[in-house]
Amino acid sequence: MTGTGRVALVTGASSGIGAATARLLAERGMRVVVNYLSNTEAAEEIVAAVEAAGGRAMAVRADVREVPAVEDMVERVREAWGGVDVLVHNALIPYAVKSFQDMTWDELGGKLDAEMHAAFAVTKAVLPGMTAQGWGRIVYLGTGLSRRPREGMIALGTSKAALEQFARYLAQELGPRGITVNVVSPGPVETRITADVLDDATRRRQVAATPMGRLAHPADVAQAVAFYAGEDNAFMTGTTAAVNGGMAMY
């Protein structure tokens, strides 16, 4: 197993991409921290599934927008397993779906602030341990909407574009410490949240525009995350992996 013994913290891991990533990293030998905000039952189900398959996992509730909660979470992991080697920041910060004309500054600026504050907080919390050991993997979940706008998605697309540039600056600074920083940027993914946001006509158009003939599954995204998180990724940093079936090529 490529990740034996490493500890991976996956934020927003009780469902969707985060849950698929937690399971895959556990399959590859990592001890997985399933971070969640409110659904304790779902998080415990992920832990149970990992353990039933022979892996190791623990669920930790924390709002990643709150610095004390994040610091407490990382301290709990340190006490249990010695620290965080891999950070997968996947937690979805709520956002408004509407046009710029109808949007308030609180909706746009609030999303930007919360998105970056969460990324800042979780990264700050895990960085000392990674720096001390001279090894670390940081993976942020972005979105294809950062580069390819879609109606009503200005808040999400703009905030994730900021996150992508943040990742590049970190990659430049942290490379000498043995820490890689990368972004996985999915196109539309088949999840409950996607079903709520996309109507059938929009979904059909997006499938038709995708050379692979379907939308992504959470497991497709998890595979890309797992590569960036693993020992094999020794030299890729500051990059963005587009997991979109060819819907957009860049």
HELIX and SHEET records of a PDB file:
HELIX    1   1 GLY A   16  GLU A   27  1                                  12    
HELIX    2   2 THR A   40  ALA A   52  1                                  13    
HELIX    3   3 VAL A   67  TRP A   81  1                                  15    
HELIX    4   4 TRP A  105  GLN A  133  1                                  29    
HELIX    5   5 GLY A  144  SER A  146  5                                   3    
HELIX    6   6 ILE A  154  LEU A  174  1                                  21    
HELIX    7   7 GLY A  175  ARG A  177  5                                   3    
HELIX    8   8 ARG A  192  VAL A  197  1                                   6    
HELIX    9   9 ASP A  200  ALA A  208  1                                   9    
HELIX   10  10 PRO A  218  ALA A  229  1                                  12    
SHEET    1   A 7 ARG A  56  ARG A  61  0                                        
SHEET    2   A 7 ARG A  31  TYR A  36  1                                        
SHEET    3   A 7 VAL A   7  VAL A  10  1                                        
SHEET    4   A 7 VAL A  86  HIS A  89  1                                        
SHEET    5   A 7 GLY A 136  LEU A 141  1                                        
SHEET    6   A 7 ILE A 179  PRO A 186  1                                        
SHEET    7   A 7 THR A 240  VAL A 243  1                                        
END                                                                             
